[in-house]
Every structure is written in structure tokens, then in C-alpha cells.
Amino acid sequence: MRRSCSSANSRVTRNLTGKPFVGPAGRLLDRALEDARIERKKTYVTNAVKHFKFVRHGKIRLHQRPDASEIAACNQWLVHERSAVEPRLIVAMGATAVRGVFGKTMVIGRNRGRVIDLEGAKALITVHPSYILRLNGEDKEREYQAFVDDLKVAENFLR
């Protein structure tokens, strides 16, 4: 069964703001971009999947990872965005973005922080900011610094 990117599933909804990375993960991304000396206003930020899937747990909504068919259904939007923006470098943050950009799963730990050839552009793989938010203590600080270091690779490539 082929899924639509704007699924009618009652557990799926669009981000109400219409902008990607506006919550806690977005604030962490903003701080990391600043630490890497990248101006966010000079970047194009998007989501690999254009809908927000969740399960209600009382009053809170717990994010659910999109499955392969949902990522594939939304890929047409990534293709259009790449065509319009013509980026020299795409930074894929997290497993969903990696699968959307590369069309396959790739181990983030083994591939992160280096520029990789991608049809018509280059790509860099790193973790998703929400991953860092779920960590504690020294692990959180170490992963945040590694994330900033990955972004510095992007900044150096684009300079």
C-alpha cells in the first residue's frame, strides 16, 4: 500500500507552526549552529517527513518515528526542495533524514562528520538534536560537542 505524505491517519498531523525545528530540538540546533559559527538565516532547514506522527499519552503527545513507507511518500518534497534550493551541502540529521536523503539506512556513528558524495551535491550525516536532548550528564555534553564539530565540518566545507 502506498502512503500519502499528508496521511489521513488520525494520529498524523502537520506541525502547527509550519516551520521545522521550532521546539526544544530547534533551540538546541540554533545554539549548535551559533557555536559552529553558522548563521541559521543563511541555511535552508526542512524535515525529511512533512507530517508529525504521535501517540497521545495523557495530555502529552509522544513523537513516533515514521516508517519506511512514510519516508518514501514524502521524498517527492525533498526532491522538489533540492531542485529549488540547489544546495551544495545537505546535512542529514538523524536516521529519518538519512533514509530520506540517501534512500537507504546508514549507520550514523560510522558515517557522521564527513562529507559524502550525493547526486548533484554533497552530504554530511550527523545525529538529530532530539537525540542529544534525551541524554544526561557527560554523555549529553560530549554528544553536543560532537554535533557542533559535525556542523563545523559543514561550515568549513562551505567556506
C-alpha positions as CSV (number, residue, x, y, z in Angstrom):
1,M,0.0,0.0,0.0
2,R,1.4,3.4,-0.9
3,R,1.1,6.1,1.7
4,S,0.4,9.7,1.1
5,C,2.7,12.2,2.7
6,S,-0.4,14.0,4.1
7,S,-1.9,10.9,5.5
8,A,-5.5,11.0,6.8
9,N,-4.4,8.8,9.7
10,S,-5.9,10.5,12.8
11,R,-2.5,10.0,14.6
12,V,-0.8,12.1,12.0
13,T,-0.9,15.9,11.9
14,R,1.2,18.7,10.4
15,N,3.4,20.9,12.6
16,L,1.1,23.7,13.6
17,T,3.7,26.4,13.0
18,G,4.5,25.2,9.5
19,K,8.3,25.5,10.3
20,P,10.7,22.8,11.1
21,F,12.8,22.7,14.3
22,V,10.9,25.2,16.4
23,G,10.7,23.3,19.7
24,P,13.5,22.1,22.1
25,A,15.4,20.4,19.3
26,G,15.2,23.6,17.3
27,R,16.6,25.6,20.1
28,L,19.5,23.1,20.5
29,L,20.1,23.3,16.8
30,D,20.2,27.1,17.0
31,R,22.7,27.0,19.8
32,A,24.9,24.5,18.0
33,L,24.8,26.5,14.7
34,E,25.9,29.5,16.7
35,D,28.7,27.6,18.3
36,A,29.8,26.4,14.9
37,R,29.6,30.0,13.5
38,I,26.8,29.2,11.1
39,E,24.0,31.8,10.6
40,R,20.7,29.9,10.6
41,K,19.1,32.6,8.4
42,K,21.7,31.6,5.8
43,T,20.6,27.9,5.9
44,Y,17.6,26.2,4.5
45,V,16.1,23.9,7.2
46,T,13.4,21.3,6.3
47,N,12.1,18.0,7.5
48,A,12.5,14.7,5.6
49,V,8.9,13.8,6.6
50,K,6.3,16.5,6.4
51,H,3.9,15.3,9.0
52,F,4.1,14.7,12.7
53,K,3.1,11.3,13.9
54,F,2.4,10.9,17.6
55,V,0.5,8.8,20.2
56,R,-1.3,10.6,23.0
57,H,-0.1,9.8,26.5
58,G,-2.5,11.8,28.7
59,K,-2.1,15.4,27.7
60,I,1.3,14.9,26.0
61,R,2.0,13.7,22.5
62,L,4.8,11.3,22.2
63,H,6.6,11.5,18.8
64,Q,6.6,8.4,16.7
65,R,9.3,7.6,14.2
66,P,8.0,7.5,10.6
67,D,8.2,4.1,8.9
68,A,9.9,3.5,5.5
69,S,6.7,4.0,3.5
70,E,6.0,7.4,5.1
71,I,9.6,8.5,4.4
72,A,9.3,7.3,0.8
73,A,5.9,9.0,0.4
74,C,7.4,12.4,1.5
75,N,10.6,12.0,-0.6
76,Q,8.9,13.9,-3.5
77,W,9.0,17.0,-1.4
78,L,12.7,16.6,-0.7
79,V,13.4,16.2,-4.4
80,H,11.4,19.4,-5.2
81,E,13.2,21.3,-2.4
82,R,16.6,20.2,-3.6
83,S,15.8,21.3,-7.1
84,A,14.6,24.7,-5.9
85,V,17.4,25.4,-3.4
86,E,20.3,23.6,-5.2
87,P,22.3,23.1,-2.0
88,R,26.0,22.4,-2.2
89,L,25.8,20.5,1.1
90,I,22.9,18.7,2.7
91,V,23.2,18.0,6.4
92,A,21.1,14.9,7.3
93,M,20.3,14.9,11.0
94,G,19.2,11.6,12.3
95,A,18.1,8.3,10.8
96,T,14.9,9.6,9.2
97,A,16.7,12.3,7.4
98,V,19.5,9.9,6.3
99,R,17.0,7.5,4.9
100,G,15.1,10.3,3.1
101,V,18.2,11.9,1.6
102,F,20.1,8.7,0.7
103,G,17.1,6.4,0.1
104,K,18.6,3.8,2.4
105,T,19.5,3.3,6.0
106,M,23.1,4.1,7.0
107,V,24.8,3.8,10.4
108,I,25.1,7.3,11.7
109,G,28.1,6.6,14.1
110,R,30.1,5.2,11.2
111,N,29.3,7.9,8.7
112,R,28.9,11.1,10.7
113,G,31.1,14.1,10.5
114,R,32.4,13.6,7.0
115,V,31.4,15.0,3.6
116,I,29.9,12.2,1.3
117,D,29.2,12.4,-2.4
118,L,25.5,12.6,-3.2
119,E,23.9,13.0,-6.7
120,G,24.5,16.7,-7.6
121,A,25.6,17.8,-4.1
122,K,27.5,16.6,-1.1
123,A,26.0,15.4,2.2
124,L,27.0,15.3,5.8
125,I,25.5,12.9,8.3
126,T,25.0,13.7,12.0
127,V,22.7,13.0,14.9
128,H,19.3,14.6,15.3
129,P,19.2,17.3,18.0
130,S,16.4,15.4,19.8
131,Y,18.9,12.5,20.4
132,I,21.1,14.8,22.3
133,L,18.2,16.1,24.4
134,R,17.4,12.6,25.6
135,L,21.0,12.1,27.0
136,N,22.2,13.0,30.5
137,G,25.3,14.4,32.1
138,E,28.7,13.9,30.4
139,D,27.1,11.9,27.5
140,K,24.9,14.9,26.7
141,E,27.8,17.4,26.7
142,R,30.1,15.0,24.7
143,E,27.4,14.4,22.1
144,Y,26.5,18.1,21.9
145,Q,30.2,18.9,21.2
146,A,30.4,16.2,18.6
147,F,27.3,17.6,17.0
148,V,28.9,21.1,16.9
149,D,32.1,19.5,15.5
150,D,30.0,18.0,12.7
151,L,28.4,21.3,11.9
152,K,31.9,22.9,11.9
153,V,32.8,20.4,9.1
154,A,29.8,21.7,7.2
155,E,30.9,25.3,7.8
156,N,34.5,24.6,6.7
157,F,33.2,22.8,3.5
158,L,31.0,25.8,2.6
159,R,33.7,28.4,3.3
